[in-house]
Amino acid sequence: MKKCAGVAFVGLLAVAIVSGQELRKLSVAVGGGFTQPTGDTGHNLDLGWNIRGGVGYNFTPYVGAMVDVGFNRMGISGPTLTDLGVPGGDVQIFTATLDPIVHLNPRGRADLYVTGGGGLYHWYQEFTAPSVAVVRVFNPFFGFFRTVIPTTDVLSSYSVNKPGVNIGGGIAFGGLRRGKFFAEARWEHIYLTGSHADFVPVTFGFRW
């Protein structure tokens, strides 16, 4: 899943380079930040981090649409791990959504905007335990020898694809021709089987 997210972001950067300034209708955004789980999800997960990006089309200076991809990672909280009897674990969420966007001041130095939409959410969770591994290493003085290094064992894992929705907004600063820096927050909701997950990615980045 991490490889898929990496390929997606590299592709978005390539589009940004190719598009340049002459293609005003195209919009490309990349960024990263922190992710705050909320509600019942916040009782089970800790504060995490995110990276995200998107490519879209501006129908007018005020209205556009973005295809957004993102990756969020949050650790499982200490009390939850204690209740489950495992030493470690985390949740990783890959998102791919179609999100309309409305700019309130597109021609200004500071542009407030609102966005929201929905799409596919890939949920992956794993429970882990610290371990050690014996490896063979080389040193110019000592030669080849075996040593023990710390590692992590995956005790169990689970993944599923589910639909989800999001809504949020942000503010962007900068000129019209050279892109803008932005700060954005969204509430994201995943429809899991028999339950749901809620989290708020706060992202800082740059939009062309």
N, C-alpha and C positions, 0 to 999 in steps of 0.2 A: 504494500500500500504506500509506503514511503517513496519507493521508486516511482510509482505512478504520479504521486504529488510532485516529485522533483521534475519529471518529464513535462508535466503540465505547466509548471512555472517557467521552465526554460523555454517552452513554446511561446508563452505569453511575452517574455522578454524579446524573443526573436521578432514577434509581430510588432512590438514597439519600435524596434530598430528599423524594420522595413517600412512601416507606415510613415514615419517622419512627421513633419509639420504640415505637409501639403494635404494630407487626408484628414480634414477637419471633422468629418463625420465619424471616424473611428475613435474609440476611446480605449485606453489600456491602463490598468491599475495593478500595482503590486505593493505589498506591505506585510507587516507582522506586528504582533503585540501580545497581550495577555488575555486569557480566557477565564471568566468567572462562572462557575456552575451556580445555578439558582434553584430555589424551591427544594423539593426532595432530592434532586440531583446534587445540590450543594451540601446535603448531609452525608453523602457518600463519596464525593469527589473533592479534591483540593484544587486550588488555583493553578491554572496551567498556562500554556502558551499557544500561539497560533501563527501560521503564515497563510497568506491568501493572495489571490490575484484574479483578474478578470479582463475580458475583452468584450467590447460592446459597440453599439451604434447610436449616434445622436440623431433622432428624427427631427428635432428642433433644438434650439439652444436651451430649452427648458425641459424637454422630455427625451429620455433615451431608454435603452435596455442593455443590461450587462449579463453575460454568461460568467458566473463566478465559480471559482474552485478554491477550496480551503482545506487546511489540515489543522486540527486541534488535538492537543495532548494534555490530559489531566491525570494526576496521580490519584489512586484510591486512598481515601482518608484513613488515618490511623485507627480511629474507633471501629470503622467498618472492617479493616483488616483483622483487628483483634477479635471481632465477633465471628469472622469467617475462619479464623485460625490459620491464616497465611501471613508470611512476613512482608510481602510486597505485591504491587500490581499497579496497572494503569489502564486508562481508556484512551483510544485513539479514534478520531472521527474525521473521515474524509467527506467533504461536501461538494456537490456539483449542482448549482441552482441557476434558474433564469430569474433575473431580478429587474423589473422596471425601476427607473430612477427619475425623480423630479427635482430639478434645480430651481431654487427660489431666487437666486441672484447670479446667473451664469456669467454675466459680463463684468461683475465686480471683482475686486481683489479678494474679497471674502465671500464665498458661496456656500450658503446653507442648502442642504439637500436631504430628501427623504427617499428611502428605498425599501423594497421588500419583495418577496416572491416565494418560490418553493422549488423542490427538486429531490434529488437522490442523496441520502445520507448513509454512508457505510460506517457501521459501528464495530469496533474491534476492542475486545477486552482481554487482558491476560493477568494471571496471578503468577508471581515469581518468588524465587528464593535465592539468596546468595550461595555461591558455590565456588569451587576452585577447579582449575584445569592444569594438567601437567603438559608443558610444551618444551620443545627443543629450541634453544637459542644459540647464537654465536657471539663470541667476544674475541677480538684480535689477540688478546693476551691469554685467555683461558681456553679458547677454542670452542667446540660444540659441547653443550651440557644441557641437562634437563633442569627445569625450574617450575615452580608453582605460581600461577597468577590467579587473581580473583576473577570470577565470572558470574553470570546469572543464569539460573535454570528456569525455564518456563514450566510451571506445574500444570497449568491448564489454560486454554484460550477458547474464545468464542467470537464469531463474526456474523453479521447479518446486514442486509441492505433494506432500508426502510424509507418511506417518504417523510418529508419534513417541510416546514415553512419558516420564514424569517421576516422580521420587520425591524427597521432602525433608521438611522440618519447620521449625518456628520457635517463637518465643516471643512472647506478646502481653501487654501491660501495660495496666491500666486498670480502670475500674468496669464493672459489668454493663449499666447503662442508657445510658451515653453513649459506648459503643464503646471500642476498645482500640488503642493503637499496637502495631505488630508488626515483628519482624525475621525474615526467612525466607530460607532457601537451598534450592535444588532442583538436582538433577542431571537434565539433559534430554538425551535421546538421539533423534536423527533417523535414520530408515532411508533413506539415499540410495541411488541406483543404484550398486551395486558398492562402496559404502563407507558410512560413517556419520559423523555429527558429534556431538560431546559438548561441553556447556558448562554452567556453573553460574551462574545469575542469583542474586545476593544483593539482596534487595529490602527496603526500609524503607517503612512506610506506615501506614494507619489502616483499621480494620475496624469497621463498625457492626453 
